[in-house]
Amino acid sequence: MADLKAIAAKWQSRWASKKVFRAKSGGKKKKYYVLEMFPYPSGKLHMGHVRNYSIGDSIARFRRMQGFNVLYPIGFDSFGLPAENAAIENNADPKEWTLKRIADMELQMRELGFSYDWDREVITCKPGYYKWNQWMFLKMLERGLAYKKAARVNWCEKCHTVLANEQVVDGRCWRHKDVGVIQKDLEQWFLKITGYADELLADLDRLTGWPERVRTMQRNWIGKSGGVNIFFRLKNSGLVLPAYTTRCDTVFSVTFIAIAPENPLAIDLVRGTGYEAGARSFIADVAKQSIIERENEEKEKEGFFTGKYAINPVNGEEIPVFIANFALMYGTGIVMCDAHDKRDFRFARKYNVPLKFVISPDGKPADANNAEQAYTADGVLFNSGRFSGMNNREALPLMAEWIAQNGFGEKKTNYRLRDWLISRQRFWGTPIPIIYCDDCGTVPVPEKDLPIGLPDPKKADFSFGGNPLQTVKEFVECKCPKCKKAARRETDTMDTFVDSSWYFLRYCSPNESKSPFGKKEAMYWMPVDQYIGGIEHAILHLLYSRFFFKAMRDMKLVDYDEPFSRLLSQGMVLKDGAKMSK
């Protein structure tokens, strides 16, 4: 019987010694760039990895046989929570642990015979790579695409760090499905992905090589909607409560206002009144609820009356103002509520708020207070001023125009997409290149001083319960680049998705030392012709990569608009009914 292991070893050795799979740019052959999403080195390979990489290897070999000049590289997404948590759980140095896991996985990949160009290997935890994360952060800062602000953020108690909105799944941490995410107020760094919202949305139509399911998920996440901010003036006050709505056809039926607990107005309205203590207690209780619970129409809705009333601008009626758990910080964080919404209807009944209908099947008036449920269908308007007798959908754009012309509100386009929160209170990540000086304020690290390297992990206290980088005095304490006085470094590190948002470009020229990548090589190999990875990355990695690529285009680093021409989202390998985790 043939010794298959010996045969495999023989040919793999020959492939390696002769560099059979090395890719070179240029020549007469048409290029073909095939790539799988690179792995986290938090353990050894499992069948999920093997399935993914076998697909890519098959395509790479097939395209070579067809006469293409094929680029098929590999690397390791080696920063971030997975690697740090694995190191902590095993009482190990995260750097040593990560590099050992990389060595284990690389050996297995070589034994499996995947036809990678190993000379292009990229490992994101090495200073030669993350230097360019820092460089791009500084370039984004110069262009107004990076900024710091105080914000209410998602916090995972198990990770001890902030999560981006995209990393909260059904109200829980994307890495720890057993941990509910809570809200905290912190100063954080953001990247202005919203500046590209319209382009990210429009260009999805050009990605015909992507699964429609993925494009739909990105469209929904960007969540562009056209509507109206209606101005409800607070009674006996000059304060205006702008309520965003896409359904201004129901404005004549509004009988109460709901304000999101996160909205600063919620406290401002009750400050110094007998309602303040109760409002603060209610807001604290809502902070413990997940977003998915608050959004679920079937869940019990809760509110707190502020003691204040607002004036409906279209009919002059006084309506009560509540703080409500179902109101979220979408649009203005202020919601107009009426009997044509299931959630609003049940809330009004619970808190004894009168209800009004203004739509019925035939336009005949109907009393909402005698109804058992909300009327949510389309129909004919009544008790709606000049619009009575019209189909509500036909009247909607006319009402929006009327509201704007009369100063009752303004037309507005809103997005569900929020800016990308990249601050992480962890050690194992790219240090954010910022210095804080008492005299000079927030000072970017000069490019000549990059990379700002991580200190030796052995000097950090990982049992600290906070950010381990804060415990390394020699890292934190520094000199201000401007005045040369004592200063301190930013101790937050970047979200690991920064690392994976441009790695595919680094493969084009992995040894480039004067820039993130060589533009000539990148323009030869890019865009990636076939990208392969899990559907779970539809919003996170894929949306961030598209944003980064467009930002780099505007920096004149690349000439294309999109990084991936075709996308294959392979299915998941399950074990005991659950995803086989990396």
C-alpha angles and dihedrals in degrees: 000000000000117000098235094183091055092047091050092048091049095053095039089053091050092048090051097046094048094041089230094171098043111129123218125190120235132026132111097290119098111250124242122187115196120179141170122208103267120246135249107242095224096124144340125309119282131190092273089063093045093052093049096047094043089060092052093044091051092051093046093051092045092051091048090053088050089058101258125143097240128204110195111164135167137202143151131264090215107165129076143051100321094059095040094048092048089052093049093047090052094043091240140135104266092222094049091042093050096047091047091052090049090053091049094049094043090053091051092048091052091048090052088057099234109174098234125154094238092186087074096053113148122201111186098203092065117099091234088067105034091048085076093050086059093045092052091047089056091048090051089048089054090051095047092251094115122054142151126231142155110262143160103254141187113259129193112204092201095051092037089219146094121271127209116239089254090058094060111090118188090338093308137100112274089227098039109041090180093061122082115219117239131198125250134174110234142150105253142171119245137187114220100237088152088072086071098040097113094046093045088053098044095046092057086080089062093054095085091152091064125089110263089230091063093046090050091051090053093046090052093047093051085048103188114190135171119220147121135279103220115203112229107184117215110244114258090005141087090228115118123208107206109205116195116217139165088199107063088151087083097050093110089060097053111126103166143017125229122203124199112247088230092058110103087222089069091072095032091061094056101032111132093006133107088257096062100087093048092047093051091049091049093049090050091052093050090051087067092057122090121241090240090057092049093048096046108106092206095055120095111268121221133196146171123218111231096203088243132113131205131205119240102227096212097056107010094240121153114236130183122251118225135182103228135187093222092059110094133187093265114128105344098340089245120108130196109217132205147156094273093075123072094218094047092046094054092044092052092050091049093051097036095246114158117247134212134194121209098171128063133161093260103018095257112140116260128189112235092195089067094046125100095213145012120283103233102162125099119258144126124323124239132175086023103119116237090357096062112122094029127113104260095231092050090047095048099084091041091052091049090054092046092050092051094045092051095048093246090124145323136258111255140183115212135187133207089211115100129194115278112261105213103171114114125182094219138107102225103072144073110300112238105243099233132119126199118215125183090221104033100033120211109006126186115228109252113254091238089064095056134151101053095202128211115251123244105292089223088070093057126087107229092181090062093104091224134055108330091208089069089066094060105088095187090057098045098044115071144135124272109250090220108043099014092229124134112290140159134240127238105258098197115101128211126270109263089238087073087066093053096043095083109010091112088067093051090058088066091067109002095174097052108130104179099055139011089268140342109271094211092055092042092052090050096051102029140126102049105246096205123018120186129196148113126301088236088077094058094108107020111045099017096049093044092049091052090050093049092048093052091047090051090049088056089050087055092244094121134018101213131083102218132038102208125049098183129022129197115192103194121200124262127260108232130206119192089348095304134098112273097243125222 
